[in-house]
Amino acid sequence: MNYTTYLKSFVDLIFPRNCWGCRSSLQVYEKHLCLRCQLDLPITNFHLTQYNPLYEKLYKTVPLKSASSLFYFHKEGIVSELIHQFKYLGQQKIGLYLGDWLGEVLRESPFLKDIKGVIPVPLHPTKQRKRGYNQAEILSMCLSKKLQIPLYNNSVERVKNTKALAHIGYEKRREEIHQAFEQKIKLKENEGHLLLVDDVITTGATISSCAQALLKNEGIELSVVSLACRV
């Protein structure tokens, strides 16, 4: 055991580090997630295939250039736990970690080489004040840095304070989210291919509604990406 490893072991003894997924103690060589949780993550690899299940699902309602998601989403499991902590328990560091991971993955995508900017799906101001941050904006900041492209966080706004969509059915979601977004700042025609970002895509109602508002700008194309999706 070298000096650095010894020091890390000593620090872990005094200040134990726990896995963000299962809360077990982390080994010296593990960072944030234990090896078991890392192996259990349901990675999609959608970024490598244009006509993937998420794209096919969303393209029915809104014309997109591509759609990708890092993980499959299930109601229970490590992905659900991580996103819950990030979204509702103030654990922004989890979002930064996963956002960096997502950015590294998207750099490999052949469908995003011409992306000109990143746009987070906005929260309603009331909800953002209550939560303290917009989780999609944190992810977008990571992607902007990794992909070295601008962040446009004022191009669309949420004008309707919708109910918690997770607790209502598909058709009710569509009704609830209808016309929930409006242009805030008109995008230039030469902005080209833009990336719309959210944390989770389930029915696709929210991100489709936001995309429709953005596509009122002439001359732009949209791709969408999320941390997790249900297909």
PyMOL commands that set and color helices and strands:
alter all, ss='L'
color gray80, all
select helices_A, chain A and resi 3-14+35-40+46-48+53-58+78-88+92-106+125-131+135-147+165-167+170-177+189-191+205-214
alter helices_A, ss='H'
color red, helices_A
select strands_A, chain A and resi 66-72+115-120+156-158+181-183+193-201+221-229
alter strands_A, ss='S'
color yellow, strands_A
deselect
rebuild
show_as cartoon
